[in-house]
Each structure stands twice: as structure tokens, then as C-alpha cells.
Amino acid sequence: MKNRLFLGLGAAFGLVLAVCGAIVPSTDSLSANVVARVNGKPILSQDLAFALARLHEDGATSSATHAEALNYLIDQELLVQRGVAIGLVESDHTVRKAIAMAMIDAIVAEVLAKEPSDKELRTFYGFHRAVFATPARLHLQHVFCGGSRNLVEARARAEQAREALTHGLSVAEVRERYGDADAIALPDELTPLVVIRRALGPTLSDAVLALQVGEVTLVPVAAVGYYVFRLVSRQDEQVQTYEAVKQEVRAEYFRRKRDEALQQYLNRWRRDAVIVLSPKVQRLDMIANSEHTTGP
């Protein structure tokens, strides 16, 4: 229905052009590559060929003619020009985002079109081997004793929990007997170190990283209580061979090349642009930094 409506608009516009033929500018100014001008904006023959192909791809418009495709482009150009005239580029966030994304696609098109050789990918892999490694992981179990309890009682229960875990009692049973609810949520399985550090924070993380497999430790947390950790197993970082991760290497290669190309253009445009920052920006940064430093 959308295509029929659009083609109908195009046909109506063509009728208007025919009726107003006497005031249409001369075609003498059209070069061989320009099939039409809309308020001075040229529509090129390659644009027409592309539009015709797109219309043929739609099932409802498989018989579209060159005239219908041209009307499609004319209507599209009129809509774009009207959008610019009423300030959509300046005011509509969706339009601005679409333009920005189109610019990014245009900038990186050349990078994405050049397929790297196997030698280039192997060299890239050699410089970024760590990116394609399986990170070290730990299987940790923990019990917390504290919360609403006084610290003396919490310490006593934590000692009992450590003893029970050391002798192989299940963590579920130890928690039921001695533990209290806490905010740490770690899966009872091998977990990447980055996840563990995020969940535990630096102090607790340093304590568990020092553990040997099978070892149990008790870590006090000031004015809160005690954590008891058992290291069930450890898996060291594993470097993947190039052959095993070739597709990931290619994807990462293109991602970085894309980012580099975009940043080069942006740096160049920033150098050429006149950018004036309000003093308020500095004050806002100072306030944000102050809140980050002194906040709870």
C-alpha cells in the first residue's frame, strides 16, 4: 500500500509537471549524467538506476518503469528539501542521528571494502593476542556472617563456617547453618576474573586471588562482618591459536580500522571547526568531580 501511495504521488507530480511545462526550466543545462533537477539539485543517472533496482526488489513494484523510479526520486528530494527548509536537521534528533550514521557509513565504506590478507590478519593477531585469549577464571564459593549480628558472634560463626568448608561440607549447608544474607552474587561455577573483581571489590578480590585450589580463607570487612571463601578450582588464561579464532580476528581487525578511520576524520574536522565551549562546562565538570570524590 505504501508503494502504491508513493507511486500515486509520483504520478500526480508528473501530471503537474506536464501541465506546468511552460515554466519548467530548460533541459539544455542537463548533462549526460543528470536526468533531472529539483530546485537546482541534480538527480543522477546512477541514482535512477539504483532506485529502479530497489523498486524491482519490492514484490508489489516489480514492473516499475524508469518514469516511476524518477518520480520516486523527485518526491524523495522534495521531502528532503522541505525537511531541511523547516529545520528538521537542526531540531529533530532522529533526523540528526540518521545523518550522523549515514556519514559514518560513508567514511568507513572504503575501509570495509578492502579485505585484509592472511598475512595482515596474522600480524594483527600477533599484536593483539591477549584480546583473543580465554580469560582466567575462578570457581569460588562464599559464606557471609554478619549483618545484624554483633561482630563477636559473627566472627565465631565465620570460624565455624570456615571449619565446615575446609572439611568438605557443601556451601549450601554451611550457609544454612552459619550464614547470613549478603549482597554478593557470584555463580557457583568458573567465573571470569573481571566479574569477580566487579562483585567483590579490590580488598576481597586480592584475598581470593591469593588462595590455592581447595583452600578456605576468612576475610573481615570492617563494621560489616566476615566473608569465608573457598576456591574450588582455577582455570588460567588460555591463548587461542590464530586458526581457532580467525573469524574473530577478522571482525576485530575491521572494528578497529573502522574506528581509526572515523577518528581521523573527526580529528581533522575538529581542527578546522570553530568550537566555543561555555565556561559552564568547566564548572559542571568541577562539580561532578567534586561529587565523585566526596560523595558516599
N, C-alpha and C positions, 0 to 999 in steps of 0.2 A: 504493500500500500504506500510505503514511504517513497519507493522508486516511482510509482505511478504519479504520486502527487508532485514529486520533483520534476518528472518529465513533463507533466502538465504545465507547471510553472514555466519550464523552459520553452514549451510550445507557445505559451501566451506571450512570453517575452519576444520570441521570434516574430509573432504577429505584429507586436508593437513596432519592432524594427522595420518590418515591411511597410507598415502604414506611414511611419515617420522617415522613410527612406530619403526624403528630400533634405533632411537636416543631418543625416549621418555623415561624418567626416569622410573625406576622400580616401579610397583604398590605395592611392598612389604611394602613401607613406609606409605601407606594409611591406616588409622584406619577405624573402622567400621562406624564412623560418618563423614568421609571425602570422598566425591565422586570424587574429582578431586583436582589437584593443578595447579595453573597458575603462573609460575615463583616463585614457593615456597609458594604462597598464597593459603590456603586451601579453597575449596568450600564445605560447609557442607550439609548434607542431608536435614536439615530443610530449608536451603536456596533453595534447589532444589524443595522441596515440595511447598514452598511459591511461587516461580517463576512459577511453573506449574499451581498453582491455579490462579495466576494473568493472565496467558495466556489463561486459560479457560474462564475467565471473559470477554475477548475480543471476540466479535462475530465472527471475521474472523479467530480466532485461537482456536475454541472450541475443535478441535481434536488434539491439540498439544500433542506430546509424551514426555516422560522423556528425550529422547535424544535431542529433540529440545529445551526443557527448559534448559538442561545443556549447550547446545551451546549458548543460550541466556546469561547465567551467565558467561560463558567463555569470550564471546565477551565483555560483560559489564566490566569484570575485566581487560581485555586487554586495553579497553578505559580508565578506571580509572588509571591504571598504567602508560599509556602513558601520560595522563594529568598531573600526578604527576611528571613524568620524564621531561616534557618540562616546568615545573614551573607554571602551571595554579593555583595551590594552593596559590602561593606567589603573582601572578600578576593579576589574573582575579577576579574582585570584585564580580561577580555573583557567581563564584565557592566558594569564601570565605564566602559569605553571606549564601549560601546553606549549607555549612558545619556548620557554626555557628548555623543556625536554626535547623539543624539535631541534634546538640549537645544539644540545649535547649530542643527539644522534648524528647530526651533520658533521660535527667536529670529529667524532670518533669513527666515522664510517670508513675513513681511509685506513685507520689502524686495524679495524676488524676485518677489512677486506684482504689484508696481507697475511697469508698463512705462514707461520714460522716453520723453519726447517727443523728436522730432528736434532741437529747439532745445536741450534739456538735453544730448543727446549731443554736439552740435556745440560747446557751451560746455565740456564736459568735455574734448573733443579739443583745444580751444584751449589749455587749461591744462596738458595732458599730451602735447603734440605730440611731444616727444622720445621718449616711450615707443613710439610707432608709427613711428619712423624706422628705416630700414635702417642699421645702424652702419657707420662707416668700416672698411675692410678693406685689408690689405696682402698682396701676394704676395711672400714672402721666400724666399730660398734661402741656405743657410749651409754652411760647411765648418769643422770644428774641427781644430786642430793642437795637440797637446799630449799629455796623459795621462802615459804612462810615459817620454816623451822629455824630454831636458833643455830648458830654456826657450830656449837659444840656437838649438838645432836646430829647435825648434817655431816660433820666430819666422821663421827662414829659410824653412821650408816654408809658413808662413802668407803670407809675402810672395809666394812663387811661386803660391800658390792665388789670391791677390788679382789678380795679374797675369793669370792664366789666365781668371778670371771676367770681368775687365774687357774682355778681348779676345773674349768671347763663347763660351768653351768651356762645355760643358754641366756642370751641377753634379755629375752622376753621375760624369763622367770626372774632374773635379777632385778629388772625394772619393777616387776610386780611386787617383789619383796622389799626392796630398799629404795627405789627411785621415786622421784617427783617429776611433775610435768615441767618441760622446758621448751624454749623457742627454737632449738636447733633441730633441723630436719635434714638428715642425711640418709640416703638409700642404703639398705643393708646389702651392699654389693660393691664391686670395684667402681670407684668414683674418681674422675679426673681431679688433679690437684687444684686446679683453678676453682672448681666447685667447692672443694673442701675449704680452701682459704676464704672464699666468699662467705661460707656458712659459719666458720669458726672464728675468723679474725686472726690477727697476727700472733697473739700470745698462745692460744690453744693450738694453732697450726704448727708453730715451732715445736711445741711439746709432742705432738703426734708424729711429726716427721722424724723425730729422733728415736722412735720406737723400732724395735726389731719385731719380726713376724712372731706372733704368739705372745708378745709382751703386753702387760697391762700397766697403766700408769694412772696416778691420781693428780689432778691439776686443780689448785684452788683458784677461785675467782673472787676477788675482794668484795666483801659485803654481800655476796650473792649466794655462794655455796661452793660445791665441789663437783668436778666432772671426772668420771672414770672412763678411760678409753682402753679398748683392746684392739690391736692391729691383727686382723685375721689373715690378710695376705697383701702382697705388694707386687705390682707389675711395673717394671722400669720402662722408660721411654723406648719405643721401638721405631727405628728408622725404616721407612718403606723404600723399596727399590724403585728406580725410575720406571721400570716396566710395569710395576704394580699400580703406580699412580699416574701414569702418563696422561690420562684424560683430565685428572685434577690439576696436573702441572700446566696443561694447555689452557684450562679455564682461568687459573690464577695468573698465567702469563698475559692473557688478554685483559683481565681485570686491571692489572697494574699498568699495562700500556695505555688502556683507556683512561685511567685516572691521570697518568702523566701527561697525555695529550691535552686533556681538558684543563689541567692545572697550568700548562704552558700558555694556553690561550687566555685564561683568566688573568694570569700574571701580566701578560702583555697589555690586555685591556685595562687593567688597574693602573698600569704605568701611564697610559695615555688618557685616562679619565680624570676629571676634576671631581674629587670626592672630599666633601667637607663634613667633618663629624662635629656634632653638637657637644659642648662641654658637659652636658647632662650625661653623656655616655660614660665619660670617665668617672663621674660621681656615682653613677649606678654601679659600675664595676667595683668602686671602692666600698660601697655599701654591701654589695654581695660578698666580697672577700671578707669584710669585717664580720658579717653574719655567719659565714662559713667557719671563721676562726674562733669566734666567741660563743657561737650557738651551742645548744645542748647536744 
